[in-house]
Amino acid sequence: MSPESRWIPFSAEEFVDATRSSFRWQARLDPGKLSGPTVIDAYDGGHGQLTVKLGGLLRVKKIAGADMDQGELQRYLSSIIFCPSILLNHPSLGISAAGPSTLRLHDREDVTGASIDLDFSGVAGPIACYAMRPRLIGKRAVLTPWSGIARGFREHEGVRIATQFEVAWHLPEGPFTYFRAEVTSWTAAH
């Protein structure tokens, strides 16, 4: 959670809806520990939230509100790197050109003004996303430059997706990479 913190291993499952702005990511931190915390990161019905539970049962933290709504929608939009069918199947997805190989994405039904810029490669597809996202500093949210970089593209069930993702805040003292993940399995639900 800070540049000085140690890396924490996790195991997670995520559901991303390609037809509306909705996702749920549930991770078990320190999966070898019996009492390891569970983190639920979600966006649905126009609202985002982050919940932390000890042992998967006892809720110790819940963060919600307008800043979470914006940040979690931006996180959903960045999921296009793993779920490119959002581009074809999401009826309220707004898309405009932001550069020669960059699209600006937003949900036309969103009231927060959340958007991301998505960079494309002609070969790999979506390779990076950028936004000004709310970052919690104590109990206060501060809009901060943010990026997600995709690597290791593979084809799964006829869809080319990134299998590795790295996320960073771009702070005045330099980039702070706070999340690294690898997709180990992927299933398209119909």
trRosetta pair geometry for C-beta under 8 A, 3 or more apart (Angstrom, degrees):
i j d omega theta_ij theta_ji phi_ij phi_ji
1 5 5.5 82 39 -26 62 162
1 178 7.1 58 -109 -151 25 125
2 5 4.9 111 52 -20 71 103
2 176 7.8 -55 -168 -164 37 141
3 171 7.9 -94 -46 27 127 152
3 173 8.0 -80 -25 90 165 128
3 176 4.9 -97 -76 -124 96 111
5 8 7.9 -34 150 -26 114 99
7 180 7.9 -19 -140 32 124 113
8 29 5.2 -1 152 -159 127 108
8 30 6.3 -64 -167 -47 95 81
9 29 7.5 129 84 -162 48 56
9 30 6.4 91 63 -95 83 41
9 31 6.7 -81 117 12 102 90
10 27 4.5 15 174 179 132 118
10 28 6.3 159 -156 77 76 45
10 29 4.9 -37 -96 -102 99 53
10 30 7.6 -18 -86 -15 61 34
10 31 6.7 114 -148 -37 34 98
10 39 7.8 -37 -135 31 144 117
11 27 6.8 157 78 -154 35 70
11 28 5.3 -9 57 53 87 98
11 31 4.5 39 4 -71 114 148
12 25 5.9 10 180 -176 129 88
12 26 6.4 166 -151 87 78 42
12 27 3.6 -31 -90 -96 106 84
12 28 7.3 -176 -78 16 56 60
12 181 7.4 -44 42 -133 129 130
13 25 7.6 178 91 -148 41 50
13 26 5.7 -6 58 58 83 90
14 23 6.4 2 -175 -176 99 106
14 24 6.9 175 -149 89 56 48
14 25 4.3 -9 -104 -103 99 78
14 26 7.6 172 -83 20 51 58
14 79 7.9 -155 150 -126 137 124
14 82 7.9 52 89 104 136 159
15 23 6.4 174 89 -151 58 58
15 24 5.0 11 48 50 99 91
16 22 7.8 149 -157 94 41 59
16 23 4.7 -5 -106 -108 67 104
16 76 7.3 152 -138 -146 96 75
16 79 4.7 -176 -126 164 144 147
16 82 6.7 129 6 90 157 110
16 83 4.5 -146 101 -23 140 158
16 86 7.5 -64 152 -61 116 119
17 20 5.3 -17 120 56 131 72
17 21 7.6 51 73 115 108 3
17 22 4.1 22 25 66 131 101
17 23 6.8 -143 13 -71 76 56
18 83 5.6 -143 -84 164 96 118
18 85 4.4 -8 -144 100 151 100
18 86 4.8 -129 -140 -78 72 57
18 88 7.8 4 168 62 120 77
18 89 4.4 49 136 70 103 134
18 90 6.4 -116 167 -54 54 86
19 89 5.1 -67 -87 146 67 107
19 90 6.2 175 -145 -96 21 54
19 91 7.3 21 -169 -5 71 88
20 90 6.7 149 -80 -134 23 84
20 91 7.9 -14 -84 33 71 88
20 92 7.5 40 -127 28 69 110
21 43 6.4 -59 151 127 89 119
21 46 7.7 72 84 -79 123 46
21 73 6.0 7 -177 -132 137 89
21 76 5.3 90 -160 126 82 157
21 77 7.8 -17 -124 -59 105 75
21 90 7.3 71 -55 -150 66 127
21 92 7.5 -68 -19 74 104 114
21 107 4.8 -27 -50 -91 143 153
21 109 7.6 -157 13 62 127 110
21 110 7.3 39 3 -66 172 105
22 43 6.3 -151 -126 98 37 74
22 44 4.5 49 -130 -107 98 79
22 45 7.7 51 -96 -22 106 53
22 76 7.2 75 12 -129 7 138
23 41 8.0 -8 109 111 103 84
23 42 6.6 -158 95 -139 59 54
23 43 5.6 31 41 43 80 91
23 44 7.8 -157 34 -60 33 81
23 72 8.0 -159 56 176 101 93
23 75 7.3 -122 60 113 141 97
23 76 5.0 180 1 -109 120 89
23 79 5.9 169 -81 -51 151 160
24 40 6.9 -18 -165 -165 88 95
24 41 7.7 151 -157 81 40 52
24 42 4.5 7 -110 -110 71 105
24 44 7.4 0 -60 -42 95 120
25 39 7.9 -10 112 111 92 90
25 40 7.2 154 82 -155 55 45
25 41 4.3 -9 60 59 109 99
25 42 7.0 -165 26 -71 64 60
26 38 6.6 -1 -172 -177 90 104
26 39 7.3 168 -150 85 44 50
26 40 5.1 -7 -104 -104 80 79
26 41 8.0 -167 -73 25 37 65
27 38 7.0 163 83 -156 46 56
27 39 4.8 -8 58 57 98 96
27 40 8.0 -176 22 -76 65 37
27 41 7.7 20 2 2 106 103
28 31 4.8 81 106 -100 112 83
28 36 5.7 78 175 103 85 123
28 37 7.8 169 -153 94 50 40
28 38 5.5 -27 -100 -102 65 77
28 56 7.5 -21 -106 -73 101 104
29 36 5.2 -157 82 176 65 106
29 37 5.0 7 40 64 118 84
29 38 7.5 -162 9 -86 80 25
29 39 6.4 62 -32 -11 107 109
30 33 4.4 11 130 15 114 119
30 36 4.0 -160 76 -117 90 124
30 37 7.7 67 33 28 100 70
31 36 6.2 -119 -90 61 22 166
32 36 7.5 97 56 -42 41 139
33 36 4.0 118 74 -52 101 96
34 55 7.5 6 141 -115 70 90
35 54 6.2 3 180 179 90 92
35 55 5.0 -37 -136 -72 66 90
36 55 7.9 110 53 -84 39 41
37 52 5.5 -5 -177 -171 128 96
37 53 6.6 150 -159 77 73 41
37 54 5.6 -45 -101 -98 76 54
37 60 7.6 -75 -124 34 118 129
38 52 7.3 154 79 -156 50 48
38 53 4.6 -14 58 61 100 96
38 54 7.9 -171 17 -83 78 8
38 55 7.8 -51 -7 87 104 17
38 56 4.5 71 -20 -98 143 63
39 50 7.1 -15 -169 -169 94 88
39 51 7.3 157 -156 83 46 52
39 52 5.5 -14 -102 -102 73 74
40 49 7.6 10 107 105 96 94
40 50 7.2 163 85 -154 57 41
40 51 4.5 -3 55 56 104 100
40 52 7.9 -163 22 -72 70 31
40 53 7.5 32 -6 -2 105 106
41 49 8.0 -171 -146 94 37 49
41 50 5.4 -1 -107 -109 70 81
41 72 7.0 -173 175 -120 84 103
41 75 7.0 -80 156 135 123 164
42 48 6.8 173 95 -148 50 57
42 49 5.7 -7 61 57 91 82
42 50 7.9 167 22 -83 65 40
42 51 7.9 -3 14 9 109 102
42 72 6.9 15 101 -159 30 140
43 47 7.1 -175 -147 94 60 35
43 48 4.4 -20 -98 -96 87 83
43 49 7.9 160 -83 16 47 59
43 69 7.6 111 -132 -142 100 49
43 72 3.8 166 -73 140 111 113
43 73 5.8 156 -155 -73 152 51
43 75 6.9 161 -21 66 133 103
43 76 5.0 -92 60 -47 145 126
44 47 6.8 -24 69 60 53 76
46 69 6.5 8 157 -150 63 119
46 109 7.3 -101 -87 127 107 102
46 110 7.0 166 -130 -115 86 61
46 111 7.3 36 -160 14 123 99
47 64 6.8 16 178 -158 109 108
47 68 7.6 31 -177 102 67 103
47 69 5.4 -57 -126 -100 45 98
47 72 7.9 26 145 64 35 142
48 64 7.2 174 92 -133 54 67
48 68 4.2 -150 91 146 100 82
48 69 4.9 171 15 -99 93 30
48 70 7.6 -96 17 35 138 30
48 71 6.2 -151 99 70 164 75
48 72 2.5 159 -126 24 137 142
48 73 6.5 -115 -49 -27 124 66
48 75 7.7 111 -131 33 138 118
49 62 6.4 -9 -173 -170 114 88
49 63 6.6 159 -157 81 62 54
49 64 4.4 -16 -105 -89 96 93
49 68 5.8 56 -90 152 38 146
49 72 7.1 -2 6 -57 31 159
50 61 7.6 -18 114 121 89 102
50 62 7.3 164 85 -152 52 43
50 63 4.5 1 54 51 98 105
50 64 7.9 -170 27 -64 60 57
50 68 6.6 -136 -3 -134 89 125
50 72 7.8 -164 -48 -77 83 117
51 59 6.2 -50 -169 -134 106 106
51 61 7.0 165 -153 93 41 63
51 62 4.9 0 -107 -107 81 81
51 63 7.8 -158 -70 24 43 63
52 59 7.3 113 80 -155 49 60
52 60 5.4 -52 100 64 98 91
52 61 4.2 23 39 51 110 103
52 62 7.7 -148 24 -66 65 47
53 56 5.6 52 109 -148 124 17
53 57 6.0 156 173 47 121 18
53 58 5.9 141 -164 68 78 40
53 59 5.2 -43 -98 -90 85 52
53 60 6.7 144 -118 7 29 81
54 57 7.2 -43 82 57 61 68
54 58 4.6 -21 54 66 94 105
54 60 5.6 62 -22 -26 100 126
55 58 6.2 47 46 16 102 96
59 62 6.2 7 178 -44 124 106
63 68 5.7 160 130 -79 88 136
63 136 7.1 -54 -150 -77 156 151
64 68 5.2 -105 -142 52 32 152
65 68 5.3 95 53 15 62 102
65 69 7.0 -108 113 -10 34 92
66 69 5.3 -48 -147 29 34 117
66 70 6.6 31 156 -16 65 102
66 112 6.3 160 -173 -109 83 109
67 70 5.9 -53 -152 37 33 109
67 71 6.2 25 155 -12 67 111
67 134 3.9 -167 -168 170 100 170
67 136 7.8 123 125 -76 139 80
67 141 3.7 166 -152 -5 159 173
68 71 5.7 -58 -137 45 32 107
68 72 5.6 26 166 -15 70 112
68 134 7.5 -95 -63 79 33 137
69 72 6.4 -60 -139 41 19 103
69 73 6.4 20 159 -18 58 109
69 112 5.3 173 108 -55 105 143
69 114 7.7 -140 125 -34 72 135
70 73 6.0 -61 -152 36 26 108
70 74 6.5 24 153 -17 63 107
70 112 3.9 -153 -84 158 89 146
70 113 7.2 -6 -121 62 116 70
70 114 4.5 174 -152 -74 70 110
70 133 7.5 171 124 -144 96 63
70 134 5.8 91 79 -6 117 119
71 74 5.6 -55 -151 36 33 112
71 75 6.4 36 149 -21 65 103
71 114 7.7 -142 -49 -116 19 128
71 133 5.0 85 -121 -171 86 99
71 134 4.6 -95 -55 50 115 94
71 141 7.7 -131 -36 -147 131 134
72 75 5.2 -45 -147 34 39 116
72 76 6.5 46 150 -22 64 98
73 76 5.4 -47 -151 33 36 115
73 77 6.5 36 151 -18 66 102
73 107 6.3 -103 -165 12 124 126
73 110 5.8 95 -158 -116 164 139
73 112 6.6 158 27 49 143 133
73 114 4.2 113 86 87 123 161
74 77 5.7 -50 -147 36 34 111
74 78 6.5 36 152 -20 64 103
74 114 5.0 -128 -54 -169 84 114
74 115 7.4 13 -103 73 92 14
74 116 5.3 125 -152 -58 83 106
74 131 4.9 174 -157 130 134 174
74 133 5.2 -150 84 -103 159 106
74 146 7.7 85 139 76 141 142
75 78 5.7 -55 -151 35 32 112
75 79 7.1 50 145 -37 60 94
76 79 5.5 -42 -165 7 39 120
77 80 6.5 -14 175 -16 51 108
77 86 8.0 180 -134 138 48 154
77 105 5.0 166 -163 104 124 124
77 106 7.4 -27 -95 -100 151 31
77 107 7.5 -135 -73 -34 110 91
77 114 7.4 177 -7 137 135 108
77 115 7.4 -66 86 -157 178 35
77 116 4.6 170 106 17 129 124
77 118 7.7 -125 152 -56 97 117
77 129 7.3 160 114 -156 89 147
78 81 6.3 -12 167 0 66 110
78 116 5.7 -168 -65 -131 79 172
78 118 7.8 176 -114 -94 55 98
78 129 4.3 -164 -119 69 92 162
78 131 7.7 -102 -60 -9 113 127
78 148 5.0 85 -167 28 136 152
79 82 5.5 -56 -169 46 68 100
79 83 5.2 6 143 30 95 111
79 86 6.9 102 93 -31 92 151
80 83 6.2 -80 -119 73 30 68
80 84 5.7 65 -180 -106 75 49
80 86 5.0 -105 -101 54 84 128
80 87 6.2 79 -146 -45 122 92
80 105 7.2 155 -21 -40 149 174
80 118 6.2 -17 71 -121 139 151
80 126 5.4 105 115 -27 99 173
80 129 7.7 120 48 -72 102 134
81 84 7.7 20 -131 -66 10 80
81 118 7.9 -161 -60 -142 83 109
81 126 4.8 -125 -98 106 64 119
81 127 7.6 106 -124 -103 107 12
81 129 6.7 -113 -41 -21 118 116
81 148 6.8 -133 -10 121 154 124
81 150 4.6 -165 -163 -71 131 142
81 161 7.2 95 144 -160 56 77
81 162 4.8 -16 163 16 102 129
81 165 6.6 117 109 -102 144 120
82 161 5.2 53 -144 -165 47 123
82 162 6.2 -78 -78 52 65 86
82 165 7.5 -50 -53 -51 109 140
82 183 6.5 154 -126 -76 116 144
82 186 7.4 -151 -173 -120 98 126
83 86 5.3 73 114 -26 97 103
83 161 7.4 24 -58 -114 33 125
84 87 5.7 -22 178 9 68 115
84 88 8.0 48 136 -2 72 98
84 125 6.0 -51 -92 177 148 143
84 126 6.4 177 -98 6 102 117
84 159 6.4 -179 43 -168 106 109
84 160 7.4 14 6 69 147 69
84 161 6.9 -152 -10 -92 100 78
85 88 5.6 -59 -160 44 58 105
85 89 5.3 20 153 3 88 123
85 159 6.8 -58 -40 -118 101 142
85 188 7.6 81 -5 -131 151 120
86 89 6.4 -79 -125 54 24 89
86 90 4.9 17 -172 -25 71 125
86 93 6.6 128 157 -79 87 152
87 90 7.3 -7 -76 23 9 104
87 93 7.1 -137 -125 118 36 161
87 95 7.5 61 -143 -79 84 146
90 93 3.8 73 98 -29 117 118
90 107 7.8 -85 163 -111 128 88
92 107 5.4 46 115 -166 106 77
92 108 4.6 -129 -175 46 85 93
92 109 4.7 -3 176 -13 157 104
93 105 6.4 -26 -170 -157 97 99
93 106 7.8 146 -160 79 53 34
93 107 6.4 -42 -100 -104 49 60
93 108 7.5 -5 57 -7 1 90
94 105 6.9 141 79 -159 62 46
94 106 4.6 -17 59 66 114 83
94 107 6.9 160 9 -118 91 7
94 108 4.6 115 -47 -59 111 88
95 103 5.5 -20 -159 -173 95 122
95 104 7.3 145 -155 75 43 53
95 105 5.8 -8 -100 -102 70 72
96 103 7.1 140 71 -161 32 70
96 104 5.0 -19 65 58 87 102
97 102 7.4 94 -169 82 59 64
97 103 6.6 -56 -107 -109 40 58
97 104 7.4 25 104 11 10 89
98 102 4.4 -71 76 115 95 107
98 103 6.3 99 12 -172 97 10
98 104 4.0 106 -52 -40 121 97
98 117 5.0 -106 87 -126 162 108
99 102 3.6 38 47 34 105 115
99 117 7.7 51 8 -165 112 126
101 119 6.1 46 115 -159 94 72
101 120 4.9 -130 177 61 88 82
101 121 7.4 52 175 -83 139 33
101 122 7.9 -82 -127 -45 127 76
102 117 5.3 7 -179 -179 117 104
102 118 6.6 154 -156 75 64 42
102 119 5.2 -29 -97 -95 86 62
102 120 7.2 -174 -84 9 34 80
103 117 7.2 162 82 -155 39 56
103 118 4.9 -17 61 58 90 99
103 120 7.1 50 -5 -25 99 115
104 115 5.6 16 -180 172 94 129
104 116 7.5 176 -150 88 55 35
104 117 5.4 -30 -96 -98 69 71
104 118 7.8 169 -90 15 21 77
105 115 6.2 161 80 -158 45 76
105 116 5.5 -12 56 59 97 81
105 117 7.8 160 14 -98 76 22
105 118 5.8 32 -9 -10 119 120
106 110 6.3 -116 175 41 91 131
106 113 7.7 -43 -140 -171 138 34
106 114 6.4 151 -134 93 90 59
106 115 4.1 -45 -73 -96 102 90
106 116 7.9 156 -73 17 61 58
107 110 4.1 96 74 -25 98 109
107 114 7.3 14 25 73 93 103
110 113 7.2 -150 120 -22 109 17
110 114 5.5 -84 162 39 154 97
114 131 7.8 15 -165 -158 76 140
115 131 6.8 178 95 -122 53 105
116 129 4.9 8 168 -174 129 112
116 130 6.7 145 -167 69 78 38
116 131 4.4 -59 -109 -64 74 116
117 129 6.6 156 80 -156 50 59
117 130 4.6 -16 58 59 103 94
117 131 6.9 171 14 -70 72 62
118 126 5.3 -37 180 -134 113 112
118 128 7.5 161 -155 87 46 47
118 129 5.1 -16 -101 -102 67 87
119 126 7.2 112 77 -154 48 60
119 127 5.5 -57 99 62 97 87
119 128 4.3 8 43 57 119 93
119 129 7.3 -152 14 -74 76 37
119 130 7.6 55 -23 -7 102 103
120 125 6.4 -58 -144 -178 87 33
120 126 5.8 -46 -98 -91 72 47
120 127 6.7 121 -135 7 21 89
121 124 4.3 34 69 39 125 95
121 125 6.7 -8 56 31 78 21
121 127 4.8 55 -13 -31 108 136
124 127 5.4 72 90 -77 130 105
124 150 7.6 171 148 104 132 115
124 153 4.7 -168 -144 -35 98 160
124 160 7.1 -157 -164 148 48 129
124 162 7.8 53 171 -80 115 84
125 153 7.2 142 33 -130 100 141
125 160 5.6 151 -9 96 137 115
126 129 7.3 15 178 -56 114 94
126 150 6.7 69 114 20 77 152
126 162 7.6 -83 89 -26 85 116
127 149 7.3 0 155 -156 73 64
127 150 5.2 -135 -152 58 42 101
127 162 7.6 132 -122 -78 48 125
128 147 6.4 -8 -174 -172 103 104
128 148 6.6 168 -155 87 56 56
128 149 5.1 -8 -108 -110 95 62
128 150 6.5 -145 -69 15 48 82
129 147 6.8 163 85 -154 51 56
129 148 4.7 6 51 50 96 101
130 145 7.4 -17 -167 -165 95 86
130 146 7.0 152 -155 84 49 57
130 147 5.0 -13 -101 -102 74 84
131 145 7.9 161 90 -149 36 46
131 146 5.2 -19 66 62 79 104
131 147 8.0 161 22 -82 61 44
132 143 4.7 26 163 179 105 108
132 144 7.0 154 -157 65 65 20
132 145 6.2 -37 -101 -88 67 49
132 146 7.1 136 -120 13 17 91
133 143 7.0 157 79 -144 17 62
133 144 6.4 -38 67 61 68 74
133 146 4.2 -6 18 2 118 149
134 141 3.8 3 -172 -179 113 124
134 142 7.0 127 -151 56 60 24
134 143 6.0 -41 -87 -86 54 57
134 144 7.6 80 -150 15 15 84
135 141 6.7 138 60 -154 29 67
135 142 5.5 -36 61 65 85 79
135 143 7.7 110 11 -136 81 11
135 144 4.1 -10 2 19 129 135
135 146 7.4 164 -60 -70 109 115
135 169 5.8 63 -101 -118 150 136
136 139 7.5 -18 -161 -127 100 16
136 140 7.3 137 -152 75 58 36
136 141 5.7 -38 -89 -94 57 69
137 140 5.5 -29 68 72 82 89
137 141 7.6 139 19 -110 73 20
137 142 5.4 12 4 2 121 120
144 169 5.3 5 133 -156 133 106
144 170 7.1 170 163 54 86 64
144 171 7.1 -11 -160 -87 124 65
145 169 7.2 115 83 -169 60 56
145 170 3.9 -37 93 54 113 117
146 167 7.3 0 -176 -173 95 91
146 168 7.2 172 -152 90 55 48
146 169 5.8 -30 -101 -107 76 57
146 170 6.9 -147 -73 5 25 87
147 167 7.2 -179 94 -147 48 53
147 168 5.5 -5 58 57 88 89
147 170 6.7 56 -4 -38 104 112
147 175 8.0 -43 39 -131 117 121
148 165 6.0 -5 -174 -171 103 103
148 166 7.2 159 -154 80 55 42
148 167 4.8 -15 -102 -100 81 82
148 168 8.0 168 -82 19 39 64
149 165 7.2 156 78 -154 46 53
149 166 5.0 -15 57 60 96 94
149 167 7.9 -174 19 -77 67 37
149 168 7.8 13 -2 6 104 106
150 153 7.3 62 143 -70 109 89
150 162 3.4 -89 -166 -103 115 156
150 164 7.0 132 -162 81 51 60
150 165 5.6 -18 -103 -100 66 77
151 162 6.4 76 44 -154 25 104
151 163 7.6 -63 97 61 60 68
151 164 4.4 -29 69 74 91 113
151 165 7.6 -176 25 -74 72 33
151 166 7.5 24 3 -2 112 104
152 162 6.4 84 67 -167 73 65
152 163 4.1 -82 115 60 114 96
152 164 4.1 79 20 5 127 105
152 182 7.5 -3 69 -132 161 90
153 160 5.7 26 178 178 111 98
153 161 6.9 179 -143 93 72 24
153 162 5.7 -46 -90 -97 70 51
153 163 6.9 167 -101 0 18 86
154 160 7.2 -170 101 -143 22 63
154 161 6.9 -24 64 61 66 69
154 163 5.3 30 13 -37 110 127
155 158 6.7 2 -179 -120 106 13
155 159 6.8 151 -154 73 66 29
155 160 5.1 -38 -92 -88 72 68
155 161 7.9 114 -117 15 27 69
156 159 5.8 -31 69 64 72 84
156 161 5.8 -33 24 25 113 116
156 186 4.4 46 148 76 166 127
156 188 7.9 152 121 -28 98 98
157 186 7.3 -134 9 108 110 98
157 187 7.4 87 -29 -137 148 40
157 188 5.1 -148 102 6 154 117
159 188 6.8 114 2 -61 139 133
161 183 6.9 -28 119 57 121 168
161 186 6.3 164 55 -134 153 169
162 165 5.9 94 121 -68 130 88
162 183 7.3 120 107 3 60 129
163 182 6.1 21 151 -161 80 73
163 183 4.5 -114 -142 51 61 99
164 180 7.6 -8 -170 -171 89 85
164 181 7.2 171 -149 90 48 50
164 182 5.2 -14 -99 -105 75 75
164 183 7.5 -121 -57 12 36 79
165 179 7.7 -14 114 120 93 100
165 180 7.3 169 88 -150 54 44
165 181 5.1 -6 57 58 96 93
165 182 7.9 -180 20 -80 70 33
165 183 7.8 64 -7 -30 104 94
166 177 5.8 -22 178 -147 105 120
166 179 7.1 162 -153 92 42 63
166 180 5.1 -2 -107 -105 80 80
167 177 7.0 126 80 -151 41 67
167 178 6.3 -51 95 61 91 77
167 179 4.1 6 47 58 112 108
167 180 7.7 -156 21 -68 71 41
168 175 4.6 12 169 -174 142 105
168 176 5.9 152 -160 75 83 42
168 177 4.4 -45 -90 -90 100 58
168 178 6.7 133 -114 7 45 74
169 175 7.3 156 82 -155 44 57
169 176 4.7 -9 59 59 93 103
169 178 6.5 30 -2 -8 96 123
170 174 8.0 -76 -154 168 59 26
170 175 5.4 -29 -108 -99 65 74
170 176 7.8 -167 -82 21 20 73
171 174 6.4 -1 69 58 87 34
171 175 7.2 145 25 -109 75 18
171 176 5.4 39 -3 -12 120 113
177 180 6.9 36 161 -52 115 97
183 186 5.7 25 170 -57 126 108
